[in-house]
Amino acid sequence: MIIKNITIENFRSYYRENSIDVGNGLTLIIGANGDGKTTFYEALEWLFDTVGNMPKVDSKYISKKRSSELMESESARVRVSMTYINDSNERTVQKSFKFTKSLSGEISTSNYSHEIFIQNGVEKDVKEGDLAIKMFDRDFASSIRKYCLFKGEHELNIFNKEEAMSYLVETFSQIRDFDPYLKFMGEAKKMAELATDNAIKADKKNTAAAQNLRNLITLEEKEIGHFQSELNQKLTDAVNFQTLLEDLEKNREASKDLVDLNDRLENLKAAKDQMQRSINENYTFRLLDEMWILMGFEPIAQEYREFVGKLDQEQRRQQSKYDQEVGAKKIVAQMQKELSQGKVPLAINVPDENTMREMLDDEYCKVCNRPAPKGSDPYNFMKARLEQFLASQKEDDEENDEVEPLFKYAFIKELLDRYSVLHNNMGFLTKLDGFIDKAIRDNLKKHEEVEKYSSNIERDEERKKQILAQTEGLTEEQLISAYQNISEWWKARTDAERQSEILKTKIEQHQTKLEEYQEEYSKISEESSAAMYGRSSQAIRRILDAFTGAKRRNKREFLNQLEAVANEYLALLNKGDFRGTAQIVEKQDNSAEIILIDTDGSRIYNPNTALKTTMYMSLLFAVAKLTTIKHENDYPLIFDAPTSSFTAAKESDFFGVIAGINKQTIIVTKSFLIEDAEGNSRLDKERLKQIDAKKYRIEKKRPFDEKDLSTIQTTVESI
């Protein structure tokens, strides 16, 4: 199949009708970011999507510019078509639908169609719907379209897809041709063995021995099946752990750097937080209110001390005079009372209250040093004495209450206490000016430290992004897990491989026994009427084994052929850059991967992106070439931005090689553009002159508003 033309009408930014004539070799569609490169690619994806028969209508496909122009009840259409040559006939496959603006301004869709127009001379035949889909799938099989469209560098590795290798081999090799024979011979084997069993059972002479051997054969087949299932699981485990180890090997340095970065970031963030917490910038309260207000306070404090001292001295003088006057009056009154009784008793507080209560409790006079039993005269005297004392205390309180204090409140004492606090902090006050300055300078220094920490954190975070961007989509968690689990993975892989070898040995042992039992069983059949059935069963088994072996060899031969052709293209795409080879490695779980081998025979685990891209594209070209040979029909390769990692010189060489390959290739790219200081792009015409290709420039029509899609229109111009 050769593409002749692609037409896009009102598909997103492709306003009205836009036509591109495609060359038989290389076609370049050049545009800057945002000019419509991806939209062109997605238009083809939509056209090639033939899965199911439901209409693939989405309002996001409609040109905003065209829909904004519609009057009420007016309609237009979205259309993508491709004209191609197949079997010497020109055909046009087309998808389209109508969109209409309602009276309220809403856009509705209708009239979805999928058609193929077949040119027969001057007449044109039309196939619609399912018929169109079936015809297009015959012309351009969905199995082949899987290896046609590729968006970006990350999609080029076809082996990344699940069951990719099996699909590739079954689709493009002759391995599928073996399947009907294998199925037939498998059924024939079962029928022959059943016929043999029935014939032997009919021979009563050998029934017991035959049944015993049949039971042994069945047992061995079950054991082989059991061990084979275990072996398959162990082989899968070994492959999985090997893949993990290879990923780690490819990213060993990245994983270590990431672990180191995370440790450093943790320390930096902790130090930053600690420093941040140590900053006290409550200047309004702490410095202005508590500190600056006290600056120059020393003279005021001294004056305060002198004034309060004089007040205290005067209060003490007046208090002393007052106490003398009150005390003299109380003494005269007491003396007059005692003299009136004709005696001078002991002081009322002798003995004291505690002593009198103790003597009453003990019923013993400790003044007279003799017993005083309860109820006796001594006891009653002591009791009366205690009551007298308590009464006197009450009288004193009453008397005191009757005396008006000279100074009711301790204001002078409070003022003196305040001065004591001031005096204790006077040293601090004298240094206050320096303290405030130091507080500000310390905070500024801490801020500088915080900024340094922030800068280092930002630098390391950016380094993390760079590392992750270079690790083929692996997450940070995966890289760290890989680094932490490498020893366990080595052990797990080794254990899986060791167990696999043990299981293989067991399978071989049981296979040997099975063959022995089958041979003995065949001998029994030879001695009976089942001889013919036995020989047939044995022959069918051998044929089945031969087909199975041939299928395996055919698969490996196809992969070897694919590898050889891929290396031819790899040498062309890396002329003068890389002298190693590509190798397709088949894994035990029926998957595969393509790897690079250096000139010394060692594997290159982490090739640069440009080399990796050429490796994948070499494989795609090889698949296309072998497919063309098998199907006797070519098909195009369409790439969206496959060379973003290439240098300008590498790109020029690459496109030059592609142009020289006898293969229809469409590449959508921003290469060959030079950007000026204002951000405007222009074509690098000197580089373009070196490339033999059909060339188109796509770009947004000016003026436009990036925020208003109704102003965006992609123009297509042939270069």
C-alpha positions in Angstrom: 0.0 0.0 0.0 1.3 3.4 -1.0 -0.3 6.6 0.3 -0.9 9.3 -2.3 -2.7 12.0 -0.4 -4.0 12.9 3.1 -6.8 15.5 3.4 -7.9 16.9 6.8 -11.0 19.2 7.0 -12.2 21.0 10.1 -10.4 18.6 12.3 -9.4 20.7 15.4 -6.9 23.3 14.2 -7.1 22.2 10.6 -9.7 24.8 9.5 -11.6 23.9 6.3 -9.8 21.7 3.8 -6.1 21.0 4.0 -4.4 18.6 1.5 -1.0 16.9 1.7 0.4 14.9 -1.3 2.7 12.2 0.1 5.9 11.1 -1.7 6.9 7.5 -2.3 9.9 7.9 -0.1 10.4 10.3 2.8 7.8 13.0 3.5 8.6 15.7 6.1 5.9 17.7 7.9 7.7 20.4 9.8 6.1 22.5 12.5 6.9 24.2 15.8 5.3 23.2 19.1 1.6 24.0 19.0 1.4 24.3 15.2 -0.6 21.1 14.7 1.9 18.3 14.4 0.2 16.1 17.0 -3.2 17.0 15.6 -2.1 15.7 12.1 -1.0 12.4 13.7 -4.2 12.1 15.8 -6.3 12.7 12.6 -4.6 9.6 11.1 -5.2 7.6 14.3 -8.9 8.4 14.1 -9.0 7.5 10.4 -7.2 4.2 11.0 -9.4 3.2 14.0 -11.8 0.5 12.6 -12.4 -1.4 15.9 -16.1 -2.0 16.2 -18.8 -0.3 14.2 -20.0 2.4 16.6 -19.6 5.9 15.4 -16.4 7.5 16.6 -17.8 11.0 17.0 -16.3 13.5 19.5 -17.0 17.2 19.7 -13.3 17.7 20.5 -12.4 17.0 16.9 -14.5 19.9 15.6 -12.6 23.1 14.5 -13.5 25.8 16.9 -12.8 28.4 14.3 -15.2 26.8 11.8 -17.9 26.2 14.4 -17.7 29.9 15.6 -18.4 31.0 12.0 -21.6 29.0 11.6 -24.9 30.8 11.5 -28.0 29.4 13.3 -29.0 26.0 11.8 -25.9 26.1 9.5 -23.8 22.9 9.2 -20.3 21.9 8.2 -18.4 18.6 8.4 -15.3 17.1 10.0 -13.5 14.9 7.5 -10.2 12.9 7.3 -9.4 11.0 4.1 -6.5 9.1 2.7 -6.0 8.2 -1.0 -3.8 5.2 -1.5 -2.8 2.6 -4.1 -3.4 -1.1 -3.4 -3.2 -3.9 -6.0 -2.8 -1.2 -8.7 -6.1 0.3 -7.7 -6.6 3.8 -6.3 -8.9 4.0 -3.3 -9.9 6.6 -0.8 -10.8 5.8 2.7 -12.7 8.5 4.5 -14.3 9.2 7.9 -16.6 12.2 8.4 -19.5 13.6 10.4 -21.7 16.7 10.2 -21.9 19.3 12.9 -24.7 21.9 13.2 -25.2 25.0 15.3 -28.6 25.2 17.0 -30.6 28.4 17.6 -29.2 28.5 21.1 -25.7 28.3 19.8 -25.1 24.6 20.8 -23.2 22.3 18.5 -24.6 18.9 17.7 -23.2 16.1 15.5 -24.8 13.7 13.1 -24.3 11.8 9.8 -21.3 9.8 10.9 -19.9 7.9 7.9 -17.0 5.5 7.1 -16.5 5.1 3.4 -14.1 3.7 0.8 -14.2 5.1 -2.8 -12.8 2.7 -5.4 -11.7 4.2 -8.7 -12.6 1.9 -11.6 -11.5 3.8 -14.7 -13.8 6.8 -14.9 -16.3 5.3 -12.5 -16.1 5.3 -8.7 -17.6 2.6 -6.6 -18.4 3.3 -2.9 -18.4 0.9 0.1 -19.9 2.2 3.3 -20.0 1.2 7.0 -18.9 -2.4 7.8 -18.1 -3.1 4.1 -15.7 -0.2 4.0 -14.1 -1.3 7.3 -13.6 -4.8 6.0 -12.1 -3.7 2.8 -9.7 -1.3 4.5 -8.7 -4.0 6.9 -7.9 -6.2 4.0 -5.8 -3.5 2.3 -4.1 -2.3 5.5 -4.5 -5.1 8.1 -4.9 -4.0 11.7 -2.1 -6.5 12.6 0.2 -4.4 10.3 -1.2 -1.0 11.5 0.3 -1.9 15.0 3.7 -1.4 13.4 2.9 1.7 11.4 2.0 4.6 13.7 4.4 5.8 16.4 4.1 8.9 18.6 7.3 10.1 20.1 10.5 8.2 21.0 8.9 6.3 24.0 6.5 4.3 21.7 9.1 3.0 19.3 10.0 -0.1 21.3 7.4 -2.6 20.1 8.6 -5.3 22.6 7.3 -3.1 25.4 3.8 -4.2 24.6 2.3 -7.3 26.2 2.7 -10.4 24.1 4.4 -8.3 21.5 7.0 -10.9 20.5 4.4 -13.7 20.2 2.2 -11.4 18.1 5.1 -10.4 15.9 6.2 -13.9 15.3 2.8 -15.3 14.7 1.8 -12.4 12.4 4.9 -12.1 10.2 6.6 -15.5 10.3 5.5 -18.9 9.0 5.1 -20.2 12.5 1.3 -20.0 12.3 1.4 -22.5 9.4 2.4 -25.2 11.8 -0.6 -24.8 14.1 -3.2 -26.7 12.0 -0.8 -29.6 11.6 0.0 -29.6 15.3 -3.7 -29.5 16.2 -4.4 -32.4 13.7 -1.5 -34.5 14.9 -2.4 -33.9 18.5 -6.0 -35.2 17.9 -4.6 -38.1 15.8 -2.3 -39.0 18.6 -5.2 -39.2 21.1 -7.3 -41.2 18.7 -4.5 -43.7 17.9 -3.7 -44.1 21.6 -7.4 -44.7 22.4 -7.7 -47.3 19.5 -4.5 -49.0 20.8 -5.9 -49.1 24.3 -9.2 -50.6 23.1 -7.5 -53.2 21.0 -5.3 -54.3 23.8 -8.2 -54.5 26.3 -9.9 -56.8 23.8 -7.0 -59.2 24.1 -7.7 -60.8 27.5 -4.2 -62.3 27.6 -2.4 -59.0 28.0 -5.1 -56.9 29.6 -3.6 -56.8 33.1 -0.1 -55.9 31.9 -1.4 -53.4 29.5 -3.6 -51.7 32.1 -0.6 -51.5 34.5 1.6 -49.9 31.8 -1.3 -47.5 30.8 -1.6 -46.5 34.5 2.2 -45.9 34.7 2.1 -43.9 31.4 -0.8 -41.8 32.7 1.1 -41.2 36.0 4.3 -40.2 34.2 2.4 -37.8 32.0 0.8 -36.2 35.1 4.1 -35.9 36.8 5.7 -34.3 33.7 2.7 -31.9 33.4 3.1 -31.0 37.1 6.8 -30.4 36.9 6.4 -28.6 33.6 3.9 -26.2 35.2 6.4 -25.5 38.1 9.2 -25.1 35.6 7.3 -22.5 33.6 6.6 -20.5 36.8 10.3 -20.7 37.8 11.4 -19.6 34.4 9.0 -16.7 34.5 10.3 -15.7 37.9 13.9 -15.9 36.7 13.0 -13.7 33.7 11.2 -11.2 35.9 14.1 -10.9 38.4 16.6 -10.8 35.5 14.6 -7.9 34.0 14.6 -6.1 37.4 18.4 -6.6 37.7 18.9 -5.4 34.1 16.8 -2.3 34.8 18.9 -1.7 37.9 22.1 -2.2 35.9 20.9 0.3 33.4 20.0 2.7 36.1 22.5 1.7 38.8 24.2 5.1 38.9 20.8 6.9 38.8 19.5 4.7 41.7 22.6 5.4 43.9 22.5 9.1 43.1 18.8 9.2 43.9 19.3 7.5 47.3 22.2 9.9 48.1 20.1 12.9 47.0 17.2 11.8 49.2 19.4 11.4 52.2 21.0 14.8 51.6 17.5 16.4 51.0 16.3 15.0 54.3 19.2 16.5 56.1 18.9 19.8 54.3 15.1 20.1 55.0 15.6 19.2 58.7 18.4 21.8 59.1 16.3 24.4 57.3 13.3 23.7 59.5 15.4 23.9 62.6 17.0 27.2 61.5 13.6 28.6 60.5 12.2 27.8 64.0 15.1 29.6 65.6 14.2 32.9 63.9 12.3 35.1 66.3 11.0 38.2 64.4 8.3 39.3 66.8 10.0 42.8 66.7 6.8 44.7 67.4 6.3 43.2 70.8 9.7 41.8 71.8 11.9 44.6 70.6 9.7 47.6 70.3 7.5 47.1 73.3 9.7 45.3 75.7 13.2 46.6 74.7 13.3 49.8 72.8 10.9 51.5 75.1 13.5 50.9 77.9 16.4 52.4 76.1 17.7 55.5 78.1 15.8 54.4 81.2 18.8 54.4 83.5 18.5 58.1 84.7 14.8 57.6 85.3 15.5 54.4 87.3 18.0 56.3 89.5 15.6 59.2 90.1 12.9 56.6 90.9 15.2 54.9 93.4 16.0 58.2 95.2 12.3 59.3 95.4 11.1 55.9 96.7 13.9 55.8 99.2 12.8 59.1 100.7 9.2 57.9 100.8 10.3 54.7 102.6 12.4 56.7 105.1 9.5 59.0 105.9 7.0 56.1 106.3 9.3 54.3 108.7 9.7 57.5 110.8 6.0 58.0 111.0 5.3 54.4 111.7 7.9 54.3 114.6 6.3 57.4 116.2 2.8 55.9 115.9 3.9 52.6 117.3 5.4 54.3 120.4 2.3 56.2 121.0 -0.1 53.2 120.7 2.3 50.9 122.6 2.5 53.2 125.6 -1.2 53.4 125.9 -1.6 49.6 125.9 1.2 49.1 128.5 -0.4 51.6 130.9 -3.8 49.9 130.5 -2.4 46.5 131.2 -0.5 47.6 134.3 -3.5 49.3 135.7 -5.5 46.0 135.3 -2.9 43.8 137.0 -2.3 46.2 139.9 -6.0 46.3 140.6 -6.0 42.6 141.3 -3.2 43.0 143.9 -0.7 40.7 142.2 1.6 40.4 139.3 0.7 37.1 137.5 2.8 35.3 134.9 2.5 36.5 131.4 -0.7 35.2 129.8 1.3 33.2 127.3 3.4 31.3 129.8 3.2 28.4 129.3 2.2 28.6 125.7 -1.0 27.2 124.1 0.7 24.0 122.8 2.2 23.2 126.2 -1.0 23.6 128.0 -2.9 21.4 125.6 -0.2 18.8 125.9 -0.4 18.8 129.7 -4.2 18.4 129.6 -3.9 15.5 127.1 -1.2 13.8 129.3 -3.1 14.7 132.6 0.3 15.8 134.0 1.5 19.3 135.1 4.9 19.8 133.6 5.4 23.1 135.4 4.9 21.4 138.9 6.2 18.1 137.7 3.2 16.1 139.2 0.1 14.2 137.9 -3.1 16.2 137.3 -5.8 13.6 136.7 -8.9 14.7 134.7 -11.4 16.4 137.0 -8.8 17.2 139.7 -8.1 20.7 140.8 -4.7 20.9 139.0 -6.4 19.7 135.9 -9.2 22.2 136.1 -6.6 24.9 136.8 -4.7 24.1 133.6 -8.0 24.0 131.7 -9.0 27.4 133.1 -5.6 28.8 132.3 -5.9 27.6 128.6 -9.3 29.2 128.4 -7.9 32.4 129.8 -5.2 32.4 127.3 -7.6 31.9 124.4 -9.8 34.7 125.8 -6.9 37.1 126.1 -6.0 36.4 122.4 -9.5 37.3 121.5 -9.3 40.5 123.5 -6.0 41.4 121.9 -7.6 40.9 118.4 -10.5 43.0 119.4 -8.2 45.6 120.8 -6.1 45.5 117.7 -9.2 45.9 115.6 -10.0 49.0 117.6 -6.6 50.5 116.7 -6.7 52.3 113.3 -3.5 51.4 111.4 -1.4 54.3 110.2 -0.7 52.8 106.8 -3.5 50.5 105.5 -1.6 49.4 102.3 2.0 48.4 101.5 2.4 50.7 98.6 5.9 51.7 99.6 7.0 48.0 99.8 5.6 47.4 96.3 7.5 50.3 94.9 10.7 49.1 96.6 10.1 45.6 95.1 9.7 47.1 91.7 13.0 48.9 92.1 14.7 45.7 93.1 13.6 44.1 89.8 14.9 47.2 87.9 18.1 47.1 89.8 18.7 43.4 89.0 18.0 44.1 85.2 20.0 47.3 85.1 23.0 45.5 83.6 20.8 44.2 80.8 19.4 47.7 80.2 22.8 49.2 79.8 23.5 46.6 77.0 20.1 46.9 75.4 21.2 48.8 72.4 23.8 46.2 71.5 21.3 43.4 72.2 18.7 44.8 69.8 21.3 45.2 67.0 22.6 41.7 67.6 19.0 40.3 67.5 18.5 41.8 64.1 21.9 40.8 62.7 21.4 37.2 64.0 18.0 36.9 62.3 19.4 38.3 59.1 22.2 35.7 59.2 19.7 33.0 59.9 17.6 34.1 56.9 20.7 33.9 54.8 21.3 30.3 56.0 17.7 29.4 55.3 18.1 30.8 51.7 21.2 28.7 51.3 19.3 25.6 52.4 16.5 26.5 50.1 18.8 27.0 47.2 20.6 23.6 47.9 17.2 21.9 48.2 16.0 23.4 44.9 19.2 22.3 43.2 18.9 18.7 44.5 15.2 18.6 43.6 16.0 19.7 40.0 18.8 17.0 39.9 16.1 14.4 41.0 13.9 15.5 38.0 16.9 15.1 35.6 17.7 11.6 37.0 14.0 10.5 36.7 13.8 11.9 33.2 16.7 9.7 32.1 15.4 6.4 33.5 12.8 5.3 30.9 9.7 6.1 32.9 10.8 4.4 36.1 9.4 6.1 39.2 11.4 7.3 42.2 9.9 4.5 44.3 10.9 1.9 41.7 14.5 3.1 41.6 14.9 3.2 45.3 13.3 -0.2 45.7 15.7 -1.5 43.1 18.7 -0.1 44.9 17.5 -1.5 48.3 16.4 -5.0 47.0 19.3 -5.9 44.7 20.7 -8.6 47.0 17.2 -10.2 47.3 16.7 -10.1 43.6 20.0 -11.7 42.9 19.2 -14.5 45.3 15.6 -14.9 44.0 16.9 -15.1 40.4 19.6 -17.6 41.3 17.1 -19.7 43.3 14.7 -19.6 40.4 17.4 -20.7 37.9 18.6 -23.5 40.3 15.1 -24.8 40.8 14.5 -24.6 37.0 17.5 -26.9 36.4 16.3 -29.3 39.1 12.9 -29.4 37.5 14.3 -29.9 34.0 16.3 -32.9 35.3 13.1 -34.3 36.9 11.2 -33.8 33.7 13.9 -35.5 31.7 13.9 -38.4 34.1 10.1 -38.8 33.9 10.3 -38.4 30.2 12.8 -41.2 30.0 10.5 -43.4 32.1 7.5 -42.4 30.0 9.3 -43.4 26.8 10.3 -46.7 28.4 6.7 -47.4 29.4 5.4 -46.4 26.0 7.9 -48.7 24.4 6.8 -51.6 26.6 3.2 -50.8 25.8 4.0 -50.9 22.1 5.6 -54.3 22.5 2.4 -55.6 24.1 0.4 -54.3 21.2 2.7 -56.0 18.7 1.9 -59.3 20.4 -1.8 -58.8 19.9 -4.4 -57.6 17.4 -3.5 -54.0 18.3 -0.1 -54.2 16.5 -1.2 -51.9 13.7 -2.7 -49.4 16.1 0.4 -49.4 18.2 2.7 -48.7 15.2 0.4 -45.9 14.1 0.4 -44.3 17.5 4.2 -44.5 17.7 4.5 -43.0 14.2 2.1 -40.1 15.0 4.0 -39.3 18.2 7.2 -39.0 16.2 5.5 -36.8 13.6 4.1 -34.6 16.4 7.5 -34.2 18.0 9.0 -33.3 14.6 6.4 -30.6 14.0 6.9 -29.2 17.5 10.7 -29.0 16.9 10.2 -27.5 13.4 7.9 -24.8 14.9 10.6 -23.9 17.5 13.3 -23.7 14.8 11.1 -21.6 12.5 10.5 -19.1 15.3 14.2 -18.8 16.0 15.0 -18.5 12.3 12.5 -15.7 11.9 14.0 -13.9 14.8 17.5 -14.4 13.5 16.4 -13.0 10.1 14.7 -10.1 11.8 17.8 -9.4 13.8 20.1 -9.5 10.7 17.9 -7.0 8.7 17.6 -4.8 11.8 21.4 -4.6 12.0 21.6 -3.6 8.3 19.4 -0.6 9.1 21.2 0.1 12.4 24.5 0.4 10.5 23.0 2.8 8.0 21.3 5.0 10.7 24.4 5.2 12.8 27.0 5.5 10.0 30.2 6.6 11.6 28.7 6.7 15.1 28.2 3.1 16.4 29.9 -0.1 15.3 28.2 -2.5 17.6 25.2 -4.7 16.8 21.6 -5.2 17.9 20.5 -8.6 19.3 17.0 -9.9 19.8 17.0 -11.9 23.1 14.2 -14.5 23.5 13.1 -15.0 27.1 11.8 -18.1 28.8 8.3 -16.6 29.2 8.0 -16.2 25.4 8.7 -12.4 25.6 11.7 -10.8 23.9 13.8 -7.6 24.0 16.2 -5.9 21.6 19.5 -5.0 23.1 22.8 -3.4 22.0 26.1 -5.3 22.0 29.3 -3.4 21.9 32.3 -4.3 19.7 33.9 -6.2 22.6 30.8 -8.4 23.0 29.5 -6.7 26.2 26.0 -5.5 26.5 25.3 -1.8 26.6 22.8 -1.3 29.4 22.3 2.4 29.2 22.7 3.7 25.6 22.0 7.4 24.9 18.5 8.3 23.7 19.6 8.9 20.1 21.3 5.5 19.8 18.3 3.8 21.5 15.9 5.5 19.0 17.9 4.3 16.0 17.9 0.8 17.4 14.1 0.7 17.7 13.6 2.3 14.3 16.0 -0.3 12.8 13.7 -3.0 14.2 10.6 -1.3 12.8 12.2 -1.0 9.3 13.2 -4.7 9.5 9.6 -5.7 10.4 8.3 -3.6 7.5 10.8 -5.2 5.1 10.0 -8.7 6.1 6.3 -8.0 6.1 6.6 -6.7 2.6 8.3 -9.9 1.5 5.7 -12.1 3.1 2.6 -10.2 2.1 4.0 -8.9 -1.2 2.6 -5.5 -0.2 4.4 -2.6 1.3 3.0 -0.3 4.0 4.1 3.2 5.2 5.7 4.1 8.5 4.4 7.3 10.2 6.3 8.9 13.1 5.5 11.8 15.3 8.6 13.5 16.7 10.9 10.5 16.8 14.2 12.4 16.9 13.8 15.0 19.6 16.9 13.8 21.4 19.1 14.1 18.2 21.6 16.8 17.6 21.1 18.9 14.4 24.0 17.1 12.7 22.6 13.7 13.8 19.2 14.7 12.5 20.5 15.7 9.1 22.4 12.4 8.7 19.4 10.4 10.0 16.9 12.0 7.6 19.4 11.7 4.8 19.6 7.9 5.4 15.8 7.6 5.7 15.4 9.4 2.4 17.8 6.9 0.8 15.9 3.8 2.0 13.3 2.5 -0.4 10.5 2.9 2.1 7.5 5.2 2.3 8.0 7.1 5.6 6.1 10.1 6.9 7.8 12.0 9.8 6.2 14.9 11.7 8.9 16.9 13.3 10.0 20.3 14.5 13.5 19.7 13.1 14.9 22.1 10.5 13.4 25.1 12.4 15.5 28.0 13.7 14.0 30.2 16.5 14.9 33.9 16.7 15.1 36.0 19.8 11.4 36.9 19.6 10.4 33.2 19.6 9.5 33.2 15.9 10.5 30.1 13.9 11.9 30.0 10.4 13.1 27.1 8.2 16.7 26.1 8.0 16.7 26.0 4.2 20.4 25.0 4.0 19.9 21.8 6.0 16.7 21.1 4.1 18.5 21.2 0.7 20.5 18.2 1.8 17.4 16.0 2.3 15.7 14.4 -0.7 12.1 14.4 0.5 8.7 15.9 0.0 8.5 18.7 2.5 5.7 20.7 4.1 5.6 23.5 6.6 2.7 23.7 9.0 2.2 26.7 11.3 -0.5 28.7 13.0 -2.0 31.5 10.9 -1.3 34.9 12.4 -2.8 36.8 14.3 -4.1 34.4 16.9 -4.9 34.2 20.6 -3.5 31.1 22.3 -6.4 31.3 24.9 -9.1 31.5 22.2 -9.2 28.3 20.1 -11.6 30.0 17.6 -8.6 32.0 16.4 -6.3 29.0 15.8 -5.9 27.8 12.3 -3.1 25.5 11.0 -1.9 26.3 7.5 -0.2 23.8 5.3 2.4 24.9 2.7 4.5 22.9 0.4 8.2 23.7 0.6 
